[in-house]
Amino acid sequence: MHEVLNLSLSQRANHLTTHFYNAQESYLDYSVSSTESPNDTNVYFKPTLAANNTINFNPRALIWDLNGGFGSLGQFEYVSKGEVSEDSSPAQFQTSIISKPRIPKAQYQKSLDNGEVLPKLDKSNTHYWSDYSRVIYEPKSFNVLSKWEFDPIEYPRGRLSFGQEREFMGYDLGLEEWKDLGIEFLENKYRIMLEECDLINGINLVTEIDSAWGGFGSGLLNELRDDYNPKSSIFQWGLFNNKSISQLSNKEILSRIKTFLELSKNSSLFIPLGLPKFRQFDQENMWESSSLQNLVFETVQVLNSQRENRSTFHQFESALTIGDKRNLITKVAATIGSETIEFSQNFFKPFYPRKPQKVQSDYTFSKSIIKRPSQSSVSLADLSVSASTHDRTTSEYKTSLSFPTPDSYPQDIISSSDSLNVTLDIDSSARRLLLDMKSFVSKFVKGDERSDIIDELSELAAEYEHGWNDSDESDDDY
């Protein structure tokens, strides 16, 4: 077995996780033996024998959200009465004496429960990730920051409970929340899920970068590296607000720098995913934007769950890092047919303009390309299911599994005739951003942490040097 655990932190991360598990669920074929399926369901799901002697496939996932972020979903809603004694209460436990109206169940979920024709989904009926989730989580998968609350319309960035105006933003705030809750979570939830795996292959940590969830995730990842998974491959998927660092306030810049440093140094691969522009899609709508991000996320994951020519997390990681310390994925793109979507472009955009003579083209250290056929492909004769290496720096993966589009997925992204290629690069563009971050810290940050951050950024920037750089670390160049 080569199980993978998914840790999902924040409403936006949970939308992406929902699209992913809905896609994985669509591979299930109950007409054939599970061992005959081209996709190994047990990698991302735990098969569980239910009270009625049927098999449930529960996600190997731990979900974190703010109070209210679970929508109408009850923690024990889909668990039989004989298995738990608790009431089927909302996953976000209302511990205050202030009562709030219960969020009504989405029509999609009602129809799914009753085996009825499913309604078409759009932006108006997918405010919460639970509105369109097709899988059943175990109760222990749900975790809530009860002091903070979420509403998709009134306070989408989260706020302190009891109507206070403080938003759930900033690295330091998130780290403090982790310190309050982390040890109990790791011992009572994470350790149990880890022990349910025969042979852990890897971990996905999906979290926002530009909110307090970044600090929360940093604390979590640090504990995993120290005490639980010191040698495991951990892919850090950093969801950012699509703003380049020059578009942020000084407070937001420092928060991003701290989050970025902590997440990148403890992860095997750091993969930023922004909110790409695509046709008429709404970048701020989580159902739509996360569906685009899943083009990349699910495609990387399926390499590990496909039965034929499986590529493990460690193998995929090694093909990109090539034995070096470079783990920042600087270019992330998905090509649907002939249309390419960029996901990481703004994250590595430098925020100080270079002098014209200082600008040079980026050097690509490594590249991985994943090719998937269209759903309407008649023959896979031209698509050998394999992993190949063009040279030491370029790896190409081909899979027979086309990108799945269940009814919970926007139907106008990829057609049955469209193939999908996903590309991940590591190049020297990271160096410019790291030097800009260093310049910012040296000018605007005071106190004990200043020198430590500068040293970390300098060491990291050195990993992405290539060729002659003409002393471009000088502040006079900015």
Backbone torsions as a table, in degrees:
resi	resn	phi	psi	omega
1	MET	NA	146.1	-179.1
2	HIS	-132.9	66.8	-172.5
3	GLU	-70.7	151.8	175.6
4	VAL	-127.5	132.1	176.6
5	LEU	-99.9	139.9	176.7
6	ASN	-113.6	123.2	175.5
7	LEU	-109.3	119.3	-171.8
8	SER	-121.9	117.9	-173.9
9	LEU	-120.4	113.2	175.0
10	SER	110.9	160.2	178.5
11	GLN	-61.0	-45.1	-178.7
12	ARG	-64.8	-42.4	177.7
13	ALA	-62.1	-37.7	-178.2
14	ASN	-70.4	-28.6	172.8
15	HIS	-63.8	-44.7	178.5
16	LEU	-64.1	-43.6	179.1
17	THR	-61.8	-37.5	178.4
18	THR	-64.4	-46.7	176.9
19	HIS	-58.9	-40.2	-178.4
20	PHE	-64.0	-49.6	-177.5
21	TYR	-69.7	-32.0	173.7
22	ASN	-63.0	-38.5	178.1
23	ALA	-66.4	-45.0	179.3
24	GLN	-63.9	-37.3	179.0
25	GLU	-63.8	-30.1	-178.1
26	SER	-69.9	-17.3	177.0
27	TYR	-75.7	-18.5	-176.9
28	LEU	-61.5	130.2	178.3
29	ASP	-129.3	103.2	-175.5
30	TYR	-77.1	-3.4	-180.0
31	SER	-85.8	-10.9	179.5
32	VAL	-128.2	162.7	176.2
33	SER	-63.7	145.0	-178.9
34	SER	-59.2	-29.4	-179.9
35	THR	-74.3	-14.6	179.3
36	GLU	-92.5	-10.5	-180.0
37	SER	-71.5	140.5	178.6
38	PRO	-68.2	-16.2	178.3
39	ASN	-113.4	128.6	-179.0
40	ASP	-83.3	101.5	-175.6
41	THR	-62.1	-31.8	-173.8
42	ASN	-69.2	-11.7	178.8
43	VAL	-66.4	-47.0	-176.3
44	TYR	-106.7	-8.0	178.4
45	PHE	-123.6	149.8	173.0
46	LYS	-104.7	116.3	177.4
47	PRO	-70.9	128.2	-176.3
48	THR	-129.1	132.4	177.4
49	LEU	-79.7	118.8	-179.2
50	ALA	-82.6	170.8	-178.0
51	ALA	-62.5	-27.1	-179.6
52	ASN	-92.9	17.3	176.9
53	ASN	68.3	19.0	172.2
54	THR	-98.4	164.2	-179.1
55	ILE	-100.3	125.2	171.0
56	ASN	-100.1	144.2	174.8
57	PHE	-110.5	105.1	-177.3
58	ASN	-99.4	134.3	-179.0
59	PRO	-58.7	139.3	171.4
60	ARG	-82.7	73.9	-172.2
61	ALA	-143.4	149.1	172.1
62	LEU	-122.7	119.5	-172.1
63	ILE	-106.5	129.7	172.9
64	TRP	-116.7	139.4	175.2
65	ASP	-154.9	170.5	176.5
66	LEU	-82.2	165.2	176.1
67	ASN	-57.8	126.0	-176.5
68	GLY	95.4	-15.3	-175.7
69	GLY	-73.6	-13.6	179.7
70	PHE	-87.5	2.0	179.6
71	GLY	62.4	-133.3	-178.3
72	SER	-87.9	-2.9	-173.2
73	LEU	-66.4	127.6	175.7
74	GLY	-92.5	140.4	-176.2
75	GLN	-59.9	-38.4	-178.1
76	PHE	-111.4	20.9	-173.0
77	GLU	-61.4	-36.3	-175.7
78	TYR	-110.5	24.8	175.9
79	VAL	-110.3	133.3	-178.0
80	SER	-64.4	152.9	-175.5
81	LYS	-61.0	-28.3	-179.0
82	GLY	-73.3	-13.2	-176.2
83	GLU	-94.3	-24.3	179.5
84	VAL	-139.1	158.6	178.5
85	SER	-104.8	-12.1	-177.8
86	GLU	-74.0	160.3	175.4
87	ASP	-73.2	158.3	174.3
88	SER	-79.5	78.3	-177.1
89	SER	-99.5	161.5	179.0
90	PRO	-58.3	149.7	-178.3
91	ALA	-62.8	-30.3	176.9
92	GLN	-88.7	98.5	-173.9
93	PHE	-66.2	125.8	179.2
94	GLN	-86.3	96.4	-176.4
95	THR	-91.8	-11.2	-179.3
96	SER	-84.8	164.3	-179.9
97	ILE	-82.3	-5.4	178.5
98	ILE	-85.7	116.8	-179.4
99	SER	-88.1	146.5	179.2
100	LYS	-128.3	149.9	178.5
101	PRO	-60.3	138.7	178.5
102	ARG	-72.4	137.9	-179.1
103	ILE	-69.2	126.2	-178.3
104	PRO	-66.8	148.9	-179.3
105	LYS	-72.0	137.1	180.0
106	ALA	-65.4	145.7	-179.9
107	GLN	-60.9	-33.5	178.1
108	TYR	-59.7	-43.6	179.9
109	GLN	-68.7	-39.0	177.3
110	LYS	-60.5	-45.2	-179.4
111	SER	-66.9	-37.0	178.6
112	LEU	-64.5	-42.8	179.5
113	ASP	-64.0	-36.9	-174.0
114	ASN	-95.0	1.7	-179.8
115	GLY	68.2	30.5	-178.0
116	GLU	-96.8	172.5	176.2
117	VAL	-62.9	130.2	-175.0
118	LEU	-82.1	137.3	178.0
119	PRO	-73.2	157.4	177.2
120	LYS	-72.9	136.9	-179.6
121	LEU	-93.4	146.1	174.6
122	ASP	-153.0	-170.5	-176.2
123	LYS	-65.2	-23.9	-174.7
124	SER	-79.4	-19.6	-175.8
125	ASN	-125.2	24.9	178.9
126	THR	-133.4	42.5	-178.1
127	HIS	-66.1	-35.7	-179.9
128	TYR	-112.1	149.1	178.0
129	TRP	-63.0	-29.6	-180.0
130	SER	-72.1	-13.1	179.3
131	ASP	-64.5	-26.4	-175.1
132	TYR	-131.7	14.0	177.6
133	SER	-69.3	132.6	-177.5
134	ARG	-103.8	-1.1	-175.5
135	VAL	-112.5	161.6	-178.9
136	ILE	-110.0	118.1	178.8
137	TYR	-87.5	151.0	169.5
138	GLU	-72.5	149.6	-179.4
139	PRO	-54.3	-34.0	-177.5
140	LYS	-70.7	-9.9	178.5
141	SER	-72.8	-21.2	-173.0
142	PHE	-91.7	132.7	179.1
143	ASN	-140.9	140.1	-172.2
144	VAL	-133.9	140.4	168.8
145	LEU	-89.9	93.8	-168.9
146	SER	-71.2	-19.6	179.7
147	LYS	-77.2	-12.4	-176.6
148	TRP	-121.1	148.4	-177.1
149	GLU	-128.9	155.5	-177.0
150	PHE	-129.0	140.1	170.1
151	ASP	-142.1	128.4	-174.0
152	PRO	-65.1	-20.3	-178.8
153	ILE	-106.0	-50.6	-172.6
154	GLU	-76.4	-44.2	-178.8
155	TYR	-146.4	74.2	-177.8
156	PRO	-66.9	-18.9	177.5
157	ARG	-89.9	1.1	-179.4
158	GLY	81.8	148.8	176.8
159	ARG	-148.3	162.5	177.2
160	LEU	-65.1	140.2	-176.2
161	SER	-62.1	169.9	-178.4
162	PHE	66.8	28.4	171.6
163	GLY	77.8	9.3	179.1
164	GLN	-73.3	151.8	-169.8
165	GLU	-87.7	-6.3	-178.1
166	ARG	-65.0	128.9	-178.2
167	GLU	-91.6	157.2	-179.4
168	PHE	-84.3	72.6	-175.2
169	MET	-132.8	146.5	173.5
170	GLY	105.2	137.5	-178.2
171	TYR	-57.8	-48.9	-174.2
172	ASP	-62.3	-38.9	178.7
173	LEU	-62.7	-45.7	-179.8
174	GLY	-63.7	-38.4	179.4
175	LEU	-65.2	-38.6	177.5
176	GLU	-64.3	-40.2	177.5
177	GLU	-62.8	-39.3	178.1
178	TRP	-63.0	-42.7	-179.0
179	LYS	-61.3	-30.8	179.3
180	ASP	-74.7	-33.3	-169.5
181	LEU	-117.4	-14.2	-167.1
182	GLY	-63.0	-48.7	-174.3
183	ILE	-62.0	-44.3	179.6
184	GLU	-62.3	-42.4	179.1
185	PHE	-61.8	-46.0	-177.7
186	LEU	-63.9	-41.2	-177.3
187	GLU	-76.1	-39.9	-173.3
188	ASN	-91.9	-21.6	-176.5
189	LYS	-119.8	-58.3	-172.7
190	TYR	-64.8	-45.8	-177.8
191	ARG	-59.7	-39.8	-180.0
192	ILE	-63.4	-46.3	-179.4
193	MET	-66.0	-34.9	178.0
194	LEU	-64.8	-41.0	-178.5
195	GLU	-71.0	-17.1	177.3
196	GLU	-78.6	-6.7	179.5
197	CYS	-94.1	138.8	176.2
198	ASP	-74.9	-45.6	-178.9
199	LEU	-150.0	99.0	-177.0
200	ILE	-66.3	128.3	-179.2
201	ASN	-96.9	-33.6	-178.3
202	GLY	-177.0	173.7	-178.2
203	ILE	-135.4	134.8	169.4
204	ASN	-102.8	125.5	171.3
205	LEU	-112.2	112.6	-178.5
206	VAL	-109.9	117.7	-178.5
207	THR	-150.2	156.8	172.4
208	GLU	-71.7	151.2	177.6
209	ILE	-99.4	-35.8	-169.6
210	ASP	-97.7	15.2	173.6
211	SER	-125.4	-176.4	178.8
212	ALA	-65.6	-17.4	176.5
213	TRP	-60.8	-26.6	177.5
214	GLY	-63.4	-44.3	176.6
215	GLY	-67.0	-38.8	178.0
216	PHE	-61.6	-46.7	179.2
217	GLY	-65.6	-34.2	178.0
218	SER	-63.4	-42.6	177.5
219	GLY	-63.6	-41.7	178.4
220	LEU	-62.6	-48.7	-176.9
221	LEU	-63.7	-37.7	178.4
222	ASN	-61.8	-41.2	178.7
223	GLU	-67.4	-39.3	178.6
224	LEU	-60.9	-44.0	-179.2
225	ARG	-67.6	-36.5	-176.8
226	ASP	-75.8	-42.6	-166.1
227	ASP	-122.3	-20.0	-170.5
228	TYR	-119.5	-45.6	-174.6
229	ASN	-134.3	61.1	-175.3
230	PRO	-63.3	-26.7	-175.5
231	LYS	-117.8	1.6	-178.4
232	SER	-74.1	152.3	172.5
233	SER	-77.0	121.2	179.4
234	ILE	-120.9	117.0	177.3
235	PHE	-95.0	118.6	179.5
236	GLN	-96.5	114.8	178.2
237	TRP	-100.5	106.5	-175.4
238	GLY	-96.4	109.1	-179.9
239	LEU	-86.9	113.9	-179.5
240	PHE	-114.7	165.3	-169.5
241	ASN	-80.3	12.2	177.5
242	ASN	73.6	4.3	176.0
243	LYS	-87.7	138.1	170.4
244	SER	-71.5	163.1	-173.8
245	ILE	-64.9	-24.9	178.8
246	SER	-71.0	-15.9	-179.4
247	GLN	-91.8	0.1	-178.0
248	LEU	-97.7	157.1	172.0
249	SER	-73.3	165.0	179.7
250	ASN	-58.1	-39.0	178.7
251	LYS	-64.3	-41.4	179.7
252	GLU	-69.7	-35.6	178.4
253	ILE	-62.9	-47.2	-179.3
254	LEU	-62.9	-39.4	178.1
255	SER	-62.9	-42.7	179.2
256	ARG	-65.2	-41.6	-179.8
257	ILE	-61.1	-47.0	-179.9
258	LYS	-61.7	-46.7	-179.8
259	THR	-61.7	-47.7	-179.1
260	PHE	-58.7	-46.1	-178.5
261	LEU	-62.9	-46.3	-176.7
262	GLU	-68.0	-41.5	-179.0
263	LEU	-70.4	-40.1	-175.8
264	SER	-71.8	-36.3	-176.1
265	LYS	-74.4	-20.3	-179.4
266	ASN	-105.2	1.5	-179.2
267	SER	-107.7	156.9	176.8
268	SER	-77.5	-42.2	172.7
269	LEU	-134.0	135.5	175.1
270	PHE	-108.1	115.8	-172.6
271	ILE	-121.3	104.0	179.2
272	PRO	-80.6	137.7	176.8
273	LEU	-128.0	114.7	177.4
274	GLY	-92.6	-164.7	-179.6
275	LEU	-107.8	91.4	-170.5
276	PRO	-72.2	153.6	172.0
277	LYS	-83.0	129.6	-178.5
278	PHE	-152.8	111.2	177.9
279	ARG	49.7	-128.1	-177.6
280	GLN	-101.1	17.6	-177.3
281	PHE	-70.0	144.5	179.7
282	ASP	-85.8	114.8	-177.7
283	GLN	-63.1	-30.4	-176.1
284	GLU	-85.4	-15.2	179.3
285	ASN	-78.7	121.4	-171.7
286	MET	-69.7	-35.0	179.0
287	TRP	-62.8	-43.4	-178.3
288	GLU	-75.5	-49.6	-175.7
289	SER	-64.7	-38.2	179.7
290	SER	-71.7	-25.9	176.7
291	SER	-66.2	-34.4	175.7
292	LEU	-70.4	-42.5	178.5
293	GLN	-61.2	-29.8	-179.6
294	ASN	-69.6	-19.2	173.6
295	LEU	-55.9	-40.9	179.6
296	VAL	-81.7	-49.9	-173.1
297	PHE	-59.4	-51.9	-176.7
298	GLU	-67.6	-32.5	-179.7
299	THR	-66.9	-39.6	175.9
300	VAL	-66.5	-40.7	-176.8
301	GLN	-66.9	-35.8	-173.5
302	VAL	-67.6	-21.1	175.6
303	LEU	-61.2	-30.4	-177.8
304	ASN	-88.6	-23.5	-177.3
305	SER	-99.1	-15.0	177.4
306	GLN	-68.2	141.6	-175.6
307	ARG	-76.4	-36.8	-176.2
308	GLU	-89.9	126.2	179.4
309	ASN	54.3	50.6	177.7
310	ARG	-61.0	138.9	174.1
311	SER	-115.4	116.8	-176.5
312	THR	-74.3	166.9	176.3
313	PHE	-56.6	-44.6	-177.2
314	HIS	-64.1	-40.2	179.0
315	GLN	-65.6	-41.5	179.5
316	PHE	-65.8	-43.4	177.6
317	GLU	-60.2	-47.8	-176.2
318	SER	-63.5	-34.4	179.3
319	ALA	-65.5	-26.7	179.8
320	LEU	-91.7	-40.2	-177.5
321	THR	-82.5	-24.2	178.4
322	ILE	50.0	40.9	176.2
323	GLY	79.8	-0.8	179.2
324	ASP	-97.8	179.4	-179.3
325	LYS	-89.2	-0.2	-178.7
326	ARG	-73.0	115.1	-178.6
327	ASN	-129.3	9.3	-179.0
328	LEU	-90.9	115.8	176.9
329	ILE	-80.7	108.5	-172.1
330	THR	-89.2	-22.4	178.2
331	LYS	-132.2	124.2	178.2
332	VAL	-127.4	122.5	-177.3
333	ALA	-144.5	150.3	174.4
334	ALA	-127.6	131.1	179.5
335	THR	-113.3	115.9	177.8
336	ILE	-100.6	111.2	-173.8
337	GLY	62.6	-109.1	177.8
338	SER	-114.8	7.7	-176.4
339	GLU	-104.2	123.2	-175.9
340	THR	-105.2	134.8	178.3
341	ILE	-112.6	126.4	179.3
342	GLU	-98.4	135.9	-176.1
343	PHE	-114.0	-24.3	-171.1
344	SER	-117.1	0.8	-171.4
345	GLN	-53.7	-46.6	-175.3
346	ASN	-74.4	-24.5	-177.1
347	PHE	-66.3	-40.0	-176.8
348	PHE	-98.3	15.4	177.1
349	LYS	-76.6	121.6	-178.9
350	PRO	-65.6	151.5	-176.9
351	PHE	-109.6	9.6	167.9
352	TYR	-119.8	127.7	-179.3
353	PRO	-67.4	138.1	176.5
354	ARG	-85.8	152.4	169.0
355	LYS	-65.3	145.7	-176.0
356	PRO	-51.6	-40.1	-177.5
357	GLN	-72.0	-12.5	180.0
358	LYS	-87.2	-17.5	-174.6
359	VAL	-76.3	128.5	175.5
360	GLN	-138.9	157.4	-177.9
361	SER	-68.6	152.5	-178.4
362	ASP	-76.7	143.6	176.6
363	TYR	-98.6	128.3	-179.9
364	THR	-89.3	116.7	178.5
365	PHE	-79.2	-38.4	-178.7
366	SER	-159.3	158.1	-178.4
367	LYS	-149.5	139.2	172.2
368	SER	-124.4	133.5	-179.0
369	ILE	-122.3	128.7	178.2
370	ILE	-115.7	124.4	-177.3
371	LYS	-112.7	130.1	178.7
372	ARG	-124.4	140.6	-179.0
373	PRO	-78.0	167.6	173.7
374	SER	-75.3	160.9	179.0
375	GLN	-67.5	-24.9	-176.2
376	SER	-94.1	7.5	179.0
377	SER	-58.2	125.2	-179.5
378	VAL	-78.1	-38.7	-176.8
379	SER	-134.6	142.8	176.2
380	LEU	-102.9	19.8	-176.9
381	ALA	-61.4	-32.4	-178.6
382	ASP	-89.3	1.9	-176.0
383	LEU	-125.4	82.1	178.1
384	SER	-66.2	132.9	-177.3
385	VAL	-81.8	98.3	-171.8
386	SER	-161.1	173.1	170.3
387	ALA	-120.4	130.1	-178.9
388	SER	-134.6	159.8	179.8
389	THR	-121.2	118.3	178.4
390	HIS	-69.0	-45.0	173.9
391	ASP	-150.9	-168.7	-176.0
392	ARG	-67.2	-21.6	-173.5
393	THR	-103.0	-12.7	-176.2
394	THR	-124.4	124.4	177.6
395	SER	-118.8	139.6	-179.9
396	GLU	-124.4	131.7	179.7
397	TYR	-118.8	138.0	176.6
398	LYS	-127.2	135.2	-179.7
399	THR	-129.4	150.2	177.9
400	SER	-83.6	-9.4	-178.1
401	LEU	-85.7	113.7	176.5
402	SER	-73.6	161.5	-178.8
403	PHE	-67.8	126.0	-176.1
404	PRO	-80.9	142.8	177.7
405	THR	-129.0	78.0	177.4
406	PRO	-64.9	170.2	-176.1
407	ASP	-66.3	-10.6	177.1
408	SER	-85.6	-4.5	-175.6
409	TYR	-101.2	140.1	177.1
410	PRO	-53.8	129.5	-170.0
411	GLN	-86.6	-2.2	-177.1
412	ASP	-111.7	25.7	177.1
413	ILE	-94.1	-55.3	-176.1
414	ILE	-132.3	129.2	-178.0
415	SER	-92.4	170.5	-178.5
416	SER	-66.4	-17.3	-179.4
417	SER	-97.1	-0.8	-177.3
418	ASP	-92.0	130.1	168.9
419	SER	-84.2	168.3	-179.1
420	LEU	-136.2	127.2	173.4
421	ASN	-119.6	133.2	177.3
422	VAL	-118.2	133.1	-177.4
423	THR	-125.1	133.5	175.1
424	LEU	-126.2	126.2	-178.7
425	ASP	-120.4	151.2	165.1
426	ILE	-119.1	117.7	-179.2
427	ASP	-136.3	-178.5	-172.8
428	SER	-78.6	-2.2	-179.8
429	SER	-63.5	-23.8	178.8
430	ALA	-60.8	-32.6	-175.6
431	ARG	-61.8	-43.1	-178.9
432	ARG	-61.5	-44.0	179.4
433	LEU	-64.5	-42.8	-178.6
434	LEU	-62.9	-38.7	177.2
435	LEU	-68.7	-35.6	175.8
436	ASP	-65.4	-41.4	176.2
437	MET	-60.7	-42.3	178.8
438	LYS	-61.7	-43.5	178.8
439	SER	-61.8	-42.2	178.7
440	PHE	-61.4	-47.4	-177.7
441	VAL	-62.9	-41.1	-178.8
442	SER	-65.2	-28.3	-177.3
443	LYS	-90.9	-34.1	-168.2
444	PHE	-118.1	-10.5	-176.9
445	VAL	-105.0	132.5	177.6
446	LYS	-117.3	170.9	174.7
447	GLY	96.3	-176.0	-173.3
448	ASP	-65.5	-31.4	-174.5
449	GLU	-76.2	-14.6	-173.8
450	ARG	-57.9	-52.9	-175.8
451	SER	-66.3	-35.9	179.7
452	ASP	-64.8	-43.2	-179.9
453	ILE	-65.4	-42.4	179.7
454	ILE	-60.9	-43.9	179.9
455	ASP	-62.8	-42.9	-179.9
456	GLU	-63.5	-42.4	-179.5
457	LEU	-66.9	-38.4	178.9
458	SER	-63.8	-45.6	-179.9
459	GLU	-64.0	-39.8	-179.4
460	LEU	-68.9	-41.1	179.9
461	ALA	-61.4	-34.7	-179.0
462	ALA	-62.7	-27.5	179.7
463	GLU	-68.3	-20.4	-174.8
464	TYR	-110.0	17.3	174.6
465	GLU	-74.6	144.8	173.0
466	HIS	-151.3	125.0	178.3
467	GLY	74.8	-156.9	-175.7
468	TRP	-92.2	130.1	-173.7
469	ASN	-116.3	4.5	168.7
470	ASP	51.4	44.9	174.0
471	SER	54.6	41.2	-175.5
472	ASP	-79.5	12.1	174.6
473	GLU	-86.2	-6.2	-178.2
474	SER	-68.2	137.6	178.2
475	ASP	-64.2	-19.5	-179.8
476	ASP	-67.2	-15.9	-179.0
477	ASP	-81.9	-6.0	-172.9
478	TYR	-105.6	NA	NA
